[in-house]
């Protein structure tokens, strides 16, 4: 048995807001509830509702910019920057800018729709 797994066909999460979500590892893609890793592209002017996830979320920006409203504080990350947002923190993710934002999101434990607590 191999001691590694190369993900060649990530699970593409169906969306209605134009955002690309490719889960490479996680609950759906690899039946891994410990951690999730997703490649995402948020289109210009995209936003999500506020949420208070029951997992830590790390974001690394590949290109573009992404806005975070974290407990009322606005933070903008640019390419090459990353952030960790601790679980049970109220946050809103958005891309209010004129260019797409490409990024990697890592959730620990794995992203779970039942534990994201969207408003």
MARBA-3410 file (N, C-alpha, C, O; in Angstrom, 1 decimal):
119
0.8,-1.2,0.0,0.0,0.0,0.0,0.9,1.3,0.0,1.8,1.4,0.8 ~ 0.5,2.2,-0.9,1.3,3.4,-1.0,1.0,4.3,0.3,0.0,4.3,0.8 ~ 2.1,5.0,0.6,2.0,5.9,1.8,1.7,7.3,1.4,2.0,8.3,2.1 ~ 1.2,7.5,0.2,0.9,8.9,-0.3,-0.3,8.7,-1.3,-0.6,7.7,-1.8 ~ -0.9,9.9,-1.5,-2.1,10.0,-2.5,-1.9,11.3,-3.2,-1.9,12.3,-2.6
-1.9,11.2,-4.5,-1.8,12.4,-5.4,-3.3,12.7,-5.9,-3.9,11.9,-6.5 ~ -3.8,13.9,-5.5,-5.1,14.3,-5.9,-5.1,14.8,-7.3,-4.5,15.9,-7.6 ~ -5.7,14.2,-8.3,-5.7,14.6,-9.7,-7.1,15.1,-10.1,-7.2,15.7,-11.1 ~ -8.1,14.8,-9.3,-9.4,15.2,-9.7,-10.2,15.7,-8.4,-11.0,14.9,-7.9 ~ -9.9,16.9,-8.0,-10.6,17.5,-6.8,-12.1,17.5,-7.0,-12.6,17.6,-8.2
-12.8,17.6,-5.9,-14.3,17.7,-6.0,-14.6,19.2,-6.2,-14.2,20.1,-5.5 ~ -15.3,19.5,-7.3,-15.7,20.8,-7.6,-17.1,21.1,-6.9,-18.1,20.5,-7.3 ~ -17.1,22.0,-5.9,-18.3,22.2,-5.2,-19.3,23.1,-6.0,-18.8,24.1,-6.6 ~ -20.5,22.6,-6.2,-21.5,23.4,-7.0,-21.7,24.8,-6.3,-22.0,24.8,-5.1 ~ -21.7,25.8,-7.0,-22.0,27.2,-6.5,-22.9,27.9,-7.4,-23.1,27.5,-8.5
-23.6,28.9,-6.8,-24.5,29.7,-7.7,-24.0,31.2,-7.7,-24.7,32.0,-8.3 ~ -22.8,31.5,-7.2,-22.3,32.8,-7.1,-21.1,33.1,-8.0,-20.5,34.1,-7.9 ~ -20.7,32.1,-8.8,-19.6,32.3,-9.7,-18.3,31.9,-9.1,-17.2,32.0,-9.8 ~ -18.2,31.5,-7.9,-17.0,31.2,-7.2,-16.6,29.7,-7.6,-17.4,28.8,-7.5 ~ -15.3,29.6,-7.9,-14.8,28.2,-8.1,-14.3,27.7,-6.8,-13.4,28.3,-6.2
-14.7,26.5,-6.4,-14.2,25.8,-5.2,-13.8,24.4,-5.6,-14.7,23.6,-6.0 ~ -12.5,24.1,-5.5,-12.0,22.7,-5.8,-11.5,22.2,-4.5,-10.4,22.5,-4.1 ~ -12.2,21.3,-3.9,-11.7,20.6,-2.7,-10.8,19.5,-3.1,-11.2,18.5,-3.7 ~ -9.5,19.7,-2.7,-8.5,18.6,-3.0,-8.5,17.6,-1.9,-8.3,16.4,-2.2 ~ -8.6,18.0,-0.7,-8.7,17.1,0.4,-9.7,17.6,1.4,-9.8,18.8,1.6
-10.5,16.7,2.0,-11.5,17.1,2.9,-12.6,16.1,3.0,-12.5,15.0,2.5 ~ -13.7,16.5,3.6,-14.8,15.6,3.9,-15.4,14.9,2.6,-15.7,13.7,2.6 ~ -15.6,15.8,1.6,-16.2,15.3,0.4,-15.2,14.6,-0.5,-15.4,13.5,-1.0 ~ -14.1,15.3,-0.8,-13.1,14.8,-1.8,-12.4,13.5,-1.4,-12.2,12.7,-2.2 ~ -12.0,13.4,-0.1,-11.2,12.3,0.3,-11.7,11.7,1.6,-10.9,10.9,2.2
-12.9,12.0,2.0,-13.4,11.5,3.3,-12.5,11.7,4.5,-12.3,10.9,5.3 ~ -11.9,12.9,4.5,-11.0,13.3,5.6,-11.7,14.4,6.4,-11.8,15.5,5.9 ~ -12.0,14.1,7.6,-12.7,15.1,8.4,-11.6,15.9,9.3,-12.0,16.8,10.0 ~ -10.4,15.5,9.2,-9.3,16.2,10.0,-8.9,17.5,9.4,-8.7,18.5,10.2 ~ -8.8,17.6,8.1,-8.4,18.8,7.5,-9.0,18.9,6.1,-9.3,17.9,5.4
-9.1,20.1,5.6,-9.5,20.3,4.2,-8.6,21.3,3.5,-8.2,22.3,4.1 ~ -8.3,21.1,2.2,-7.5,22.0,1.5,-8.3,22.2,0.2,-8.6,21.3,-0.6 ~ -8.5,23.5,-0.1,-9.3,23.8,-1.3,-8.6,25.0,-2.1,-8.1,25.9,-1.5 ~ -8.7,24.9,-3.4,-8.2,25.9,-4.3,-9.5,26.7,-4.7,-10.5,26.1,-5.1 ~ -9.4,28.0,-4.6,-10.6,28.8,-4.9,-10.3,30.0,-5.8,-9.2,30.6,-5.7
-11.3,30.4,-6.6,-11.2,31.7,-7.3,-12.5,32.4,-7.1,-13.6,32.0,-7.5 ~ -12.4,33.5,-6.4,-13.6,34.4,-6.1,-13.7,35.5,-7.2,-12.7,36.2,-7.4 ~ -14.8,35.5,-7.9,-14.9,36.5,-9.0,-15.0,37.9,-8.4,-15.3,38.1,-7.2 ~ -14.8,39.0,-9.2,-14.9,40.3,-8.8,-16.3,40.6,-8.2,-17.3,40.0,-8.7 ~ -16.4,41.4,-7.2,-17.7,41.8,-6.5,-18.4,40.6,-5.8,-19.6,40.8,-5.5
-17.7,39.5,-5.5,-18.3,38.4,-4.8,-18.3,38.6,-3.3,-17.4,39.3,-2.8 ~ -19.3,38.0,-2.6,-19.3,38.0,-1.2,-20.1,36.9,-0.6,-21.0,36.4,-1.3 ~ -19.8,36.5,0.6,-20.6,35.5,1.3,-21.2,36.1,2.5,-20.8,37.2,3.0 ~ -22.3,35.5,3.1,-22.8,35.9,4.3,-21.9,35.8,5.5,-20.9,35.1,5.4 ~ -22.1,36.5,6.5,-21.3,36.3,7.8,-21.5,34.9,8.2,-22.5,34.2,8.0
-20.4,34.4,8.9,-20.4,33.0,9.4,-19.5,33.0,10.7,-18.7,33.9,10.9 ~ -19.8,32.0,11.5,-19.0,31.8,12.7,-18.6,30.3,12.7,-19.2,29.5,13.4 ~ -17.6,29.9,11.9,-17.2,28.5,11.8,-16.7,27.9,13.1,-16.1,28.5,13.9 ~ -16.9,26.5,13.2,-16.4,25.7,14.3,-15.1,25.1,13.9,-14.8,24.0,14.3 ~ -14.3,25.8,13.0,-13.0,25.3,12.6,-12.1,26.5,12.4,-12.5,27.5,12.0
-10.8,26.3,12.5,-9.8,27.3,12.1,-9.7,27.3,10.6,-9.8,26.3,10.0 ~ -9.5,28.5,10.1,-9.4,28.6,8.6,-8.2,29.4,8.3,-8.0,30.6,8.7 ~ -7.3,28.8,7.4,-6.1,29.5,6.9,-6.4,29.9,5.5,-6.9,29.0,4.7 ~ -6.0,31.1,5.1,-6.1,31.5,3.7,-4.8,32.0,3.2,-4.1,32.8,3.9 ~ -4.4,31.5,2.0,-3.2,32.0,1.3,-3.6,32.6,0.0,-4.2,31.9,-0.8
-3.3,33.9,-0.2,-3.7,34.6,-1.5,-2.6,34.3,-2.6,-1.4,34.7,-2.4 ~ -3.0,33.8,-3.7,-2.2,33.5,-4.8,-2.1,34.8,-5.7,-1.0,35.2,-6.1 ~ -3.3,35.3,-6.0,-3.4,36.5,-6.9,-4.6,37.3,-6.5,-5.6,36.7,-6.0 ~ -4.6,38.6,-6.8,-5.7,39.4,-6.5,-5.7,39.8,-5.0,-4.7,39.8,-4.3 ~ -6.9,40.3,-4.5,-7.0,40.7,-3.1,-8.3,40.1,-2.6,-9.3,39.8,-3.3
-8.4,39.9,-1.3,-9.6,39.4,-0.6,-9.8,40.2,0.6,-8.9,40.5,1.4 ~ -11.1,40.5,0.9,-11.4,41.2,2.1,-12.1,40.3,3.1,-12.9,39.4,2.8 ~ -11.7,40.5,4.4,-12.2,39.8,5.5,-12.7,40.8,6.5,-12.1,41.8,6.8 ~ -13.9,40.6,7.0,-14.4,41.4,8.1,-14.5,40.5,9.3,-15.3,39.5,9.4 ~ -13.6,40.7,10.2,-13.3,39.8,11.4,-13.7,40.5,12.6,-13.0,41.4,13.1
-14.8,40.0,13.3,-15.3,40.6,14.5,-15.4,42.2,14.3,-15.0,42.9,15.2 ~ -15.9,42.6,13.1,-16.1,44.0,12.9,-14.9,44.8,12.3,-15.0,45.9,11.9 ~ -13.7,44.1,12.3,-12.5,44.8,11.7,-12.3,44.3,10.3,-12.3,43.1,10.0 ~ -12.0,45.3,9.4,-11.8,45.0,8.0,-10.3,44.8,7.7,-9.5,45.6,8.1 ~ -10.0,43.6,7.1,-8.6,43.3,6.8,-8.6,42.9,5.3,-9.5,42.2,4.8
-7.6,43.4,4.6,-7.5,43.1,3.2,-6.1,42.5,3.0,-5.1,43.0,3.3 ~ -6.2,41.3,2.4,-4.9,40.5,2.0,-4.7,40.6,0.5,-5.6,40.6,-0.3 ~ -3.4,40.6,0.2,-3.0,40.7,-1.2,-2.1,39.5,-1.5,-1.8,38.7,-0.6 ~ -1.8,39.3,-2.8,-1.0,38.1,-3.2,0.3,37.9,-2.3,1.0,38.9,-2.1 ~ 0.5,36.7,-1.9,1.7,36.4,-1.1,1.5,36.5,0.4,2.4,36.2,1.2
0.3,37.0,0.8,0.0,37.1,2.2,-1.0,36.0,2.6,-1.7,35.4,1.8 ~ -0.9,35.7,3.9,-1.8,34.6,4.5,-2.4,35.1,5.8,-1.9,36.0,6.4 ~ -3.4,34.4,6.3,-4.1,34.7,7.5,-4.6,33.4,8.2,-5.0,32.5,7.5 ~ -4.6,33.4,9.5,-5.3,32.3,10.2,-6.4,33.0,11.0,-6.2,33.9,11.7 ~ -7.7,32.5,10.8,-8.8,32.9,11.6,-9.3,31.8,12.5,-9.6,30.7,12.0
-9.2,32.1,13.8,-9.6,31.0,14.7,-11.0,30.7,14.7,-11.9,31.5,14.4 ~ -11.3,29.4,15.0,-12.7,28.9,15.1,-13.5,29.8,16.1,-13.0,30.4,17.0 ~ -14.8,29.8,15.8,-15.7,30.5,16.6,-15.5,32.0,16.6,-15.9,32.7,17.5 ~ -15.0,32.5,15.4,-14.8,33.9,15.2,-15.8,34.3,14.1,-15.9,33.6,13.0 ~ -16.5,35.4,14.3,-17.5,35.9,13.3,-16.7,36.5,12.2,-15.9,37.4,12.4
-17.0,36.1,10.9,-16.2,36.6,9.8,-17.1,36.6,8.5,-18.0,35.9,8.4 ~ -16.7,37.6,7.7,-17.4,37.6,6.3,-16.2,37.7,5.3,-15.3,38.5,5.5 ~ -16.3,36.9,4.3,-15.3,36.8,3.2,-15.9,37.5,2.0,-17.1,37.3,1.7 ~ -15.1,38.3,1.3,-15.6,38.9,0.1,-14.4,39.4,-0.8,-13.3,39.4,-0.4 ~ -14.8,39.6,-2.1,-13.9,40.2,-3.1,-14.6,41.4,-3.7,-15.2,41.3,-4.8
-14.5,42.6,-3.0,-15.2,43.7,-3.6,-14.5,44.4,-4.7,-14.8,45.5,-5.1 ~ -13.4,43.8,-5.1,-12.5,44.5,-6.0,-12.8,44.1,-7.5,-13.7,43.3,-7.7 ~ -12.1,44.7,-8.4,-12.4,44.5,-9.9,-11.7,43.4,-10.5,-11.8,43.2,-11.8 ~ -10.9,42.6,-9.8,-10.2,41.5,-10.4,-10.5,40.2,-9.6,-10.8,40.3,-8.4 ~ -10.4,39.0,-10.2,-10.6,37.8,-9.4,-9.5,37.6,-8.3,-8.4,38.2,-8.4
-9.9,36.9,-7.3,-8.9,36.6,-6.3,-8.8,35.0,-6.2,-9.8,34.3,-6.0 ~ -7.5,34.6,-6.4,-7.3,33.2,-6.4,-6.5,32.9,-5.1,-5.6,33.6,-4.7 ~ -7.0,31.8,-4.4,-6.4,31.5,-3.1,-6.6,30.1,-2.7,-7.3,29.3,-3.3 ~ -5.8,29.7,-1.7,-5.9,28.4,-1.1,-6.5,28.5,0.3,-6.1,29.4,1.1 ~ -7.5,27.7,0.6,-8.1,27.7,2.0,-7.9,26.3,2.6,-8.1,25.3,2.0
-7.4,26.4,3.9,-7.2,25.2,4.7,-8.0,25.3,5.9,-7.9,26.3,6.7 ~ -8.8,24.3,6.2,-9.6,24.3,7.4,-9.2,23.1,8.3,-9.0,22.0,7.8 ~ -9.2,23.4,9.6,-8.8,22.4,10.6,-9.7,22.5,11.8,-9.6,23.5,12.5 ~ -10.6,21.5,12.1,-10.8,20.3,11.2,-11.4,20.7,9.9,-11.7,21.9,9.6 ~ -11.7,19.7,9.0,-12.2,20.0,7.7,-13.4,20.8,7.6,-14.2,20.8,8.5
-13.5,21.6,6.5,-14.7,22.4,6.3,-16.0,21.5,6.3,-15.9,20.3,5.8 ~ -17.0,22.0,7.0,-18.2,21.2,7.1,-19.4,22.2,7.1,-19.5,23.1,7.9 ~ -20.3,22.0,6.1,-21.4,22.9,6.0,-22.3,23.0,7.2,-22.9,24.0,7.5 ~ -22.3,21.9,8.0,-23.1,21.9,9.3,-22.4,22.6,10.4,-23.0,22.9,11.4 ~ -21.1,23.0,10.2,-20.3,23.6,11.2,-19.8,25.0,10.8,-19.0,25.6,11.6
-20.3,25.5,9.7,-19.8,26.8,9.2,-20.7,27.9,9.8,-20.2,29.1,10.0 ~ -21.9,27.6,10.2,-22.8,28.5,10.9,-23.0,29.9,10.1,-22.7,30.9,10.7 ~ -23.4,29.8,8.8,-23.7,31.0,8.1,-25.0,31.7,8.6,-25.9,31.0,9.0 ~ -25.0,33.0,8.5,-26.1,33.8,8.9,-27.1,34.0,7.8,-28.1,34.6,8.0
END
